[in-house]
Amino acid sequence: MIGLVGLFLDSLSIEKGLSKNTTLSYGRDLRQYLAFLKKRGLISFERVTRKEIMEFLLSERDRELSPVSVARELVAIRVFHRFLVAEGKVAEDVTESLEAPKLWKHLPEVLSAQEVEALLKAPNARKLQGARDQAALEFMYATGSRASEVSAVKVGSVSFESGYVRIRGKGEKERLVPLGSMAQKSLKRYLESVRPKWLKGKAELKKA
């Protein structure tokens, strides 16, 4: 199991081009996760279920790890399990439909499902600006990123094949975040059908 974690970390630094500090952060989180699994008698990732992952996150909460740190661990686990599937090491991504658990009462209130749906449908997708805004909202909702982070994402930072995006946050810190199917669909539509027209329109305005 530790060997697979090592392969994953190598892929982050070599193939994905993440910084040394980001790779080390993922390594610390996954070693903590691995230690928890071994205590449960799990010697293969094929035997890991959503239940064990949720129990790990709860145990991290119980040892008074900060909400931000637990959320970061969840991202590391999701990206790692996606890697295992891509490499053919496990048959199923047990984190695919795993939602972040409501572990902390002091987190700010969030929008209801109906409010989120209304927000995502608010832009007029038939117009260029509306389609762009809808893609940005879908992206923010799927990744939990800030508006400033979304605007700084480069096209090359998105991998539709493996379903992740590399985001650079405060202090130039990088993180690898899974990108859900709905966000991928909206982003693909923007990049393939909307962005070229949007950039062409801006160029024509400059010439006028």
Helices and strands as residue ranges (DSSP letters): H 2-14, H 20-39, G 45-47, H 50-62, H 67-86, H 113-121, H 128-143, H 147-152, G 155-157, E 158-159, E 164-168, G 170-172, E 174-178, H 181-189, I 190-194, H 195-207
